Amino acid sequence: MESQHEMVNETTVTEFILLGLSSQPAVQFSLFGLFLVIYFVTLIGNIFILLVISLDKRLHNPMYFFLFNLSVVDIGYTTSTVPKMLLNYLSQEKTISLAGCFTQMYFFISFGGIECLLLGVMAYDRYAAICHPLHYNVLMRPKVCASLAATAWILGLSNSGVHSGLMSHLSFCRDNVIQHFFCDIPPLFQLSCSDTQVNQIVTFVVGGSVIMGPFLVILVSYVYIVVAILMIRTKEGRLKAFSTCASHLTVVNIYYGTIIFTYIRPNSSYSQEQDRILPVFYGILTPMLNPIIYSLRNKDVQKVFKKVMQGK
């Protein structure tokens, strides 16, 4: 397979080869089946969340408005990489054009950034609900919620535009084999024959801000939330208050644990072979788990689902 592409023009690479998570045919067949199931579960789960929130007016409140946005993002997030990966597992070529590679990277980073920002906004929403319950309807009025969601989308798309724009100015003239299942920033840096120092600084500063900014909002919000919960006198009251945050905390732990490790570190410590498994957690498994976590731990969603299934 690689020999077909050894004649690629020495000066300019016009396409890349995405090796995926394994180059062994038997393993690729198993991975195809696994990721096909994951992709369908992700689509079904997130479409279910979108339908449930749309159909029931009782769920037309800030928490579910942001969850609705999160489900839209998760559908886009997983769709930016998984269909191409599935096609590559069935194909001998496994190629992606330069333009296709940058497009895939743009959408993956866009949805990843929006997800970070939405998780930060959702932490602030829980802070407002638990720490300022009497002022909650004012703090999280519809106009504020719409502005917060729009800001998350605009910042996420702009952040990705900066990275993709800078990446498009790099030249690729040597190796065109990406030991990964999609086009991401770190492996492309390693393949470039340009000086990537400016790009790396921008990735660390701009990309780091989009990742760490919301993360700090989440940390500060939960410090206040924990203090407020500890001040609740009854055990039942404390459990009830904490249960409204449990789903969000679970998602944050899975998502941020891997995404910080991938992007907030020097390029020299990146290994294509070792680190290609990490994006599976934040880019594929998290979008699948989000609707499951929010449905299993949420009685409101479960009630609406039962009513829909009963045809009421």
N, C-alpha and C positions, 0 to 999 in steps of 0.2 A: 504493500500500500504506500509506504513512504517513498519507495523508489520512483513511483509515478511522478512525484513532486520534487524530485531532486534537481530537475531541469528548470525549476522556477528561476526567472530572471535574477541574476546576481544583484542587480541594483534596486529592484522594487518587488516587494511581495504583494501579489494581487489577491491572494486567498490564504486562509489558515486551515490547518487540519486539527480538528478537535478530537483528541484521543478518548475523551470520556473518563469514566472512573476505572475502567479496566480494558486492556487490549486482548484479553482471552475470549474467544467466541462463545464458549459455554457460559462464562460469567456474564458476558454482555447480554445473552439471551435471558438469563435470570434477572439481570438489572432492568431489562426492558419490561418484563412482567411486573416487577416490583414498582417501578416508577410510573407505569401506566395505571396501576391500581391507586397509587398515592395521588396522581393527578386527578383521576376521576373522583376520589374521595374529597379532595380539596375543592373541586368545582361544585360538587353536590352540596358539601357542607356550607360553603360560603354563599351559594345561591339560596340555600335554605334560610340562612340568617337574613339575607336581603328580603326574601319573601315574607318571613315572619314579621320583621320590623315594618315592612310596607303595609301588611294586612291588618295590623292591630294598632288602633290609635293610642292605646295605653302605653305602647312602647315608643311613642313619639315624644321622647324626652332627650336631654343632652347625652346621657350615657349611651343610649341606643343609636343616636344620631352619629356619634363617633364610631361606634361598633359597625354601623352601616358603611361608613367610609373605609374602615379597616378591612371589611370583607371585599369591597371593590378593589382596594390596593392588593390584597392577597391573591385575588384572581389574576390581576395583571402581573404580579410578582412571579408567580409560579409559571404563568404562560410565557413569560419572557425567556425562559430557559428550557423548560421540560419538553415541549413539543419538538424542538430542534434536537435535543438529546435523544429522544425516542426515535426520530428519523435516522439519526446517525448510527444508532445501534442496529438498524435494519439495512444500512447502506455500507457499501465497500469504500466509498469515497471519503466520507466524514469531513467534507470541506465546508467552509463558510467564507463568503467573499469579504473583502476588507470593509466595504460599506455595511454589509450584514453584520459583521463582527462589532463595529462601532454602534450600530443601531441596537443590537442586543444589549451591549454594555450600557448604553444610554437608558434604556427602559429598566434594566435590572437595578441600576444605581438609583434611578428616579423613584421606583417603588420602594426600594430599601430605605431611602432617605425619608420618604413620606411616612413609612411605617414607624421609623424612629420618632419623628415629630408627632405623629398621632398618639403614640404610646405616652409621650410626654404630656400632651394635651389631656389624655384620659386620666393621668395621674393627678393633674390639676383639678379635673372635674371631681374626682374622689375626695381630694382635699377640701374643695368647696362644700361638698355634700356632708362630710363628716365634721369638719372644723367650723363651718359657718352655715349650719342647716337653715337658720332663720333668714339668711340673706341669699340662699342658694338660687332662688328664682330670679333674683336681680343679677347676681354674679354670672350666672349661666343662662341669661335670656337668649332667645333665638338668634338675635343679631350678633351677639358675642360668639355663640357657637359656630355660626356660619363664617364669621371672620377668622376664628381659630382654625377651622378646617381648611378654609381657602388659603390661609398663610402656610399651613403644612404642605399643601399641594404646590403652591408657588415656589416655596423654598426648596422642596424636594426636586422639582423639575429644573430649577435654576442651578442648584448644586451639581446635578448630573450634566447639565449643559456646559458648565465650566470644565469639568473633567473630560467630557467627550470632545469639546473644542480643542483643548490642549493636547489630548491624545492624537487628534487628527493631524496635528502639526509634526508629530514624530515620524521618522522614516523606519521602515522595516525592510531589511535587505539581507538578512542571514537566514536563520532558522525560521520556518513557518509552522512548526509543530507545537501546539498548545496542549500540554499534559493536563487537561482540565475538561469539564463538560460544557463550559460556556466561556465567552470572552469577558474577562474580568481585568481590573486595573493591574494588580501585581504581576500576573503572568505576561501581560503585554509589555510592561516595563522591562521585564527580563529579556524579551525577544527583540526589543528596539535597539537599533544601532545608533540612535541619537543620544545626546546627553539628557537624561531624564530627571536631573536634579531639581529643576523648577517644578516639574510635574509632581515629584515626590513631596516637595514642600507644600504645594497647593493641596494635594491629597491629604496630607497630615493636618494642615491648618483649616482649610475650608470643609473638607470631608469630615475631619475630626470634630469640627464645631457642630455639624449636623447630627453626628452620632452622640457626642458628649454633652452638648447643650441640653437636649431632652433628658439625657441620663441624669444630669445634675438636678433638673426640675423634678424628676421622679424621686431621687434620693431625698431632696429637701421636703417634697410633698409628704413622703412616707414617714419622715422624722416627725412632722407635725401630726400626721394621722395616728401614728403609734402613741404619741403623747396624749392625744385626745381620747383614744380608745382606752388607755390605761386609767384615765380619769372617770370613765363610766363606772358607776357603782355596782351594777348587777352583772353577773357572769353572762346571762342571756344577752344583755345589751352589748357587751363587749364582743361576743361571738357574732351577733347580727351585724355589727359595724364592720368587723374584720371580714366576714363572708362576702361583703360587697366589693372588697379589694382583692380577694384570693385569686380570682381568675386573671385579673390584670397582672398581679405579682408573678404568677406562674409563667405567663407569656413573656414578661420582661426578662425573667431569669434565663429562659431558653434562648431568647433572641439576642440579648445583649452579651451574654457569656461568650458566644462565638463571633459575633460581628466586631466587637472591640479587638479581639485577638487577631482578626484578619487584617483590619485596616489601620489600627493605631499602633504601628510598630515599623521599624526600618525595613526597607526593601531587601537589604542584605540578609535578613533572617528568614525571608520567605523561601519556601521550598515547594515547587509545583507539585511534586509527587506526594509530599506529606500533607500539604494544606488544601488539596482539592476536595477533601471530604467535608471540611468545615462549612462551606456554603450550602451543603445539603441540609444542614441543621437550620440555618436562618433563612435560606432562600426557598426551601422545598418543604421541610417538615413543619416549620412554624406556621406557614399559611394553611397547612392541613390541620394542625392541632388547634389553631385559634377558635374556629367555630365549635369544635368538639369541647374544648375547655369552657368556653362561654355558655354552651348549651347544657353541659352536664352540671355545672355549678350554678345555674340560673333558673330559679323556679318560675319567673315570669315567662321566659322563653318556652319552658316545658309546658306551661298552661296553654299558651297560644298554640303550640304544636299539637297538643291533644285536641283542642277545639277545631283546628284545621282538619285533622285526621278524621274527626267525627262529623265533619261537614257542617259545623255550626257557624 
